[in-house]
Amino acid sequence: MVSVVKKNNKPIILLALMCLWLALLLSLPSPILIMQDYGVFAFLGVVGAIFANATGAGGGVVFVPFFQFLQFSPDSIVATSFGIQCCGMTAGALTWAYYFKSEHKSNVHWKVLPNALILCVPASLCGILFAQYSEVGPALLTQWWGGLDNLHILFGVFSVLLSLAIFASIPLLKRTQFTCELTKTDILALPFISFMGAIVTAWLSVGVGELVAVYLIVRGFNVTMSIAVAVILSAFTVWAALPYHLFVSPSVVFEVVLFAGIGAIVGGMLAKHVVLAFSVQKLKLFFGGWVFILGVASLPIF
């Protein structure tokens, strides 16, 4: 009976989400016109969430350059990206968490997942709060990069560095022997990386998941487990970052989130199957190339 209930949960949840989505759409003026103007963003949400949840990277890697192309304001780019990721990364995180609980809870290569999250999540939340609400966080952004007006430069530099780290980690994906225990170095490094990564995430809507995933892979942990940690961590982080953009500095483009968000939920649920169906090396190679191209295109060198 328990297994039957579990198998039936997903359709019920999806039906409830669709009803909620339709209610939100119908509550807006001229829903047909809104669907015509913003419906294409649903496809963007699917693509971004699949990339994000299949590689451990945040969906902002897809959303930020697309919104820059559409000439959104810097605040709206980051805020809207967070809104979409709250949908997609949550769906992905729940999918990966269920996958861990149902198939890998006793797997020695996955046993570090809960402990890694215990180390990463609080540090990441502190990093978000520091970047958004302290006086020092915005001052650092202004001092280092000239503020959000230079978002494209900051995104380009981060993306190029991230792609190089992804390429460097690809040879490590062929390992058959994995690290199974967190060392003292990991216990110190993971909170530090999460804190610093969350600061970058507050500025760009990407950062913490990517950095933690690369670190875990380089350290020799199971690749799929590393991606799961990054996705779950990113879900906590984007939810912590969103209230600032809703209440303190409202700049979320709700219509985009409405359509891209529902697409992101679908993409987040599909991403696990993409990881398990394709070679992780090929996924990383493709994703690293994509990030590199977007990063270079964002830099003022053309």
C-alpha positions in Angstrom: 0.0 0.0 0.0 2.8 2.4 0.9 4.5 1.9 -2.5 1.2 2.5 -4.3 0.7 5.8 -2.5 4.3 6.8 -3.3 3.8 6.0 -7.0 0.6 8.0 -7.1 2.1 11.1 -5.3 3.8 12.5 -8.4 0.6 12.8 -10.6 -1.3 14.3 -7.7 1.5 16.9 -7.1 1.7 17.7 -10.8 -2.1 18.1 -11.1 -2.1 20.5 -8.0 0.7 22.5 -9.6 -1.1 22.8 -12.9 -4.3 24.0 -11.1 -2.3 26.5 -9.1 -0.6 27.7 -12.3 -3.9 28.1 -14.1 -5.4 30.0 -11.2 -2.4 32.4 -11.2 -2.7 32.9 -15.0 -6.5 33.5 -14.9 -6.0 36.0 -12.1 -4.0 38.3 -14.5 -5.7 40.7 -16.9 -5.8 39.5 -20.5 -4.5 36.0 -19.8 -4.6 35.0 -23.5 -2.5 38.0 -24.5 -0.1 37.3 -21.7 0.2 33.7 -22.9 1.0 34.9 -26.4 3.6 37.3 -25.2 5.3 35.2 -22.6 4.5 31.6 -23.5 7.9 31.1 -25.2 9.6 31.5 -21.8 8.2 28.0 -20.8 10.7 26.5 -23.2 13.5 28.6 -21.7 12.6 27.3 -18.3 12.7 23.7 -19.4 16.2 24.1 -21.0 17.6 26.1 -18.1 16.4 23.7 -15.5 17.7 20.6 -17.4 21.1 22.2 -17.6 21.0 23.3 -14.0 19.8 20.1 -12.4 21.8 17.8 -14.7 25.2 19.5 -14.0 24.8 21.0 -10.6 25.0 24.5 -12.1 22.4 27.1 -11.5 19.9 27.9 -14.2 21.2 31.5 -14.2 23.9 30.4 -16.6 21.1 30.1 -19.2 18.7 32.8 -17.9 21.2 35.7 -17.3 22.6 36.0 -20.9 19.1 35.5 -22.3 17.6 38.3 -20.2 20.6 40.5 -21.0 19.9 40.0 -24.7 16.3 41.1 -24.0 17.7 44.2 -22.3 16.2 43.6 -18.9 17.5 45.9 -16.2 20.3 44.4 -14.1 18.1 44.1 -11.0 15.3 42.4 -13.0 17.8 39.9 -14.6 19.0 38.6 -11.2 15.6 38.8 -9.5 13.7 37.0 -12.3 16.4 34.4 -12.6 16.0 33.7 -8.9 12.3 33.4 -9.2 12.6 30.8 -12.0 15.2 28.8 -10.2 13.1 28.6 -7.1 10.7 26.5 -9.2 13.3 24.5 -11.2 15.9 23.9 -8.5 13.2 22.9 -6.0 11.8 20.3 -8.4 15.3 19.0 -9.1 16.3 19.0 -5.4 13.2 16.9 -4.5 13.9 14.6 -7.4 17.5 14.0 -6.4 16.6 13.7 -2.7 14.0 11.0 -3.5 16.6 9.3 -5.7 19.1 9.3 -2.9 16.6 8.0 -0.3 15.1 5.3 -2.5 18.2 4.0 -4.3 21.4 5.1 -2.6 20.8 5.6 1.1 23.0 2.7 1.9 25.5 3.3 -0.9 28.9 4.0 0.5 29.7 6.5 -2.3 26.6 8.6 -1.4 26.8 8.5 2.4 28.5 11.9 2.5 25.6 13.7 0.9 23.7 14.6 4.2 26.9 15.7 5.9 28.0 17.8 2.9 24.7 19.6 2.9 24.9 20.2 6.7 28.3 21.9 6.0 27.2 23.8 2.9 23.6 25.0 3.4 24.1 27.2 6.6 27.2 28.8 5.1 25.5 29.5 1.9 22.5 31.1 3.6 24.9 33.3 5.6 26.6 34.3 2.4 23.3 35.3 0.8 22.3 37.3 3.9 25.7 39.0 4.0 25.6 40.0 0.3 22.1 41.3 0.3 21.5 42.8 3.7 24.8 44.0 5.1 26.4 47.3 4.1 29.6 45.5 3.2 28.1 43.1 0.6 26.8 45.8 -1.9 30.0 47.9 -1.2 32.2 44.9 -2.3 30.2 44.6 -5.5 30.5 48.3 -6.3 34.2 48.4 -5.3 35.2 45.3 -7.3 33.0 45.5 -10.3 31.3 48.9 -10.4 27.9 47.7 -9.3 25.2 45.7 -11.1 25.6 48.0 -14.2 28.6 45.9 -15.0 26.7 42.6 -14.5 27.7 41.4 -18.0 31.4 41.7 -17.2 31.1 39.9 -13.8 29.0 37.2 -15.4 31.5 36.8 -18.3 34.5 36.5 -16.0 32.8 34.0 -13.7 31.5 32.0 -16.6 34.9 31.7 -18.3 36.6 30.7 -15.0 33.8 28.2 -14.3 34.1 26.6 -17.8 37.8 26.2 -17.4 37.2 24.5 -14.0 34.6 22.2 -15.7 37.0 21.3 -18.5 39.8 20.6 -15.9 37.5 18.3 -14.0 36.5 16.2 -17.0 39.5 13.7 -16.9 38.6 13.1 -13.2 35.1 11.8 -14.2 36.6 8.5 -15.5 37.5 7.4 -12.0 36.2 4.1 -10.8 37.4 4.6 -7.2 35.7 7.4 -5.2 36.4 9.2 -2.0 33.8 8.2 0.6 34.7 10.3 3.7 34.9 14.0 4.4 38.4 15.0 5.6 39.2 17.9 8.0 40.2 19.9 4.9 36.7 19.3 3.4 35.0 20.3 6.6 36.8 23.6 6.4 36.7 24.1 2.7 33.0 23.3 2.0 31.6 26.0 4.3 34.1 28.6 2.9 33.3 27.8 -0.7 29.6 27.8 0.0 29.8 31.2 1.8 31.9 32.8 -1.0 29.8 31.1 -3.7 26.6 32.4 -2.2 28.0 36.0 -2.4 28.6 35.5 -6.1 25.2 33.9 -6.4 23.5 36.9 -4.8 25.1 39.1 -7.5 24.7 36.8 -10.5 22.1 34.2 -9.5 24.8 31.6 -10.3 27.8 30.4 -8.3 27.4 28.3 -5.2 26.2 25.1 -6.8 28.8 25.2 -9.6 31.7 25.8 -7.2 30.7 23.1 -4.7 30.1 20.5 -7.5 33.5 21.2 -9.1 35.2 21.0 -5.7 33.6 17.6 -4.8 34.4 16.1 -8.2 38.0 17.3 -8.0 38.2 15.8 -4.5 37.2 12.4 -6.0 33.7 12.0 -4.8 31.0 10.3 -6.9 30.1 12.6 -9.7 26.3 12.0 -9.6 26.3 12.5 -5.8 28.3 15.7 -6.3 25.6 17.0 -8.7 22.9 16.0 -6.3 24.6 18.0 -3.5 25.0 21.0 -5.7 21.3 21.0 -6.8 19.9 20.6 -3.3 22.3 23.3 -2.0 21.3 25.7 -4.9 17.6 25.2 -4.1 18.1 26.3 -0.5 20.2 29.3 -1.7 17.8 30.7 -4.3 14.9 30.5 -1.9 16.9 32.5 0.7 17.8 35.1 -2.0 14.3 35.6 -3.4 12.6 37.6 -0.5 15.1 40.4 -1.0 13.9 40.8 -4.6 10.3 40.6 -3.7 10.1 42.9 -0.7 13.3 45.0 -0.3 14.0 45.7 -4.0 11.0 44.4 -6.0 12.2 43.7 -9.5 10.9 40.3 -10.4 9.2 40.1 -13.8 6.2 38.0 -12.7 4.9 37.1 -16.1 8.3 35.6 -17.1 8.5 33.6 -13.9 5.0 32.3 -14.4 5.8 30.6 -17.7 9.5 29.9 -17.3 8.8 28.6 -13.8 6.4 25.9 -14.9 8.9 24.9 -17.6 11.6 24.8 -15.0 9.6 22.4 -12.8 9.3 20.1 -15.8 13.0 20.4 -16.6 14.0 19.9 -13.0 12.1 16.6 -12.9 13.6 15.4 -16.2 17.2 16.3 -15.4 17.9 13.3 -13.3 17.0 11.0 -16.2 19.3 13.1 -18.5 22.2 12.5 -16.2 21.5 8.8 -15.9 20.9 8.3 -19.6 23.9 10.1 -21.0 27.7 10.1 -20.3 28.6 12.5 -17.6 31.8 13.4 -19.5 29.8 14.4 -22.6 27.3 16.4 -20.5 30.2 18.3 -18.8 32.0 18.9 -22.1 28.9 20.3 -23.7 27.9 22.4 -20.7 31.5 23.7 -20.2 31.6 24.7 -23.9 28.2 26.4 -23.6 29.3 28.3 -20.4 32.6 29.4 -22.1 30.8 30.8 -25.2 28.3 32.7 -23.1 31.0 34.0 -20.8 33.2 35.3 -23.7 30.2 36.8 -25.4 29.4 38.8 -22.3 32.8 40.4 -22.1 33.4 43.7 -23.8 36.0 42.4 -26.2 34.0 42.5 -29.4 
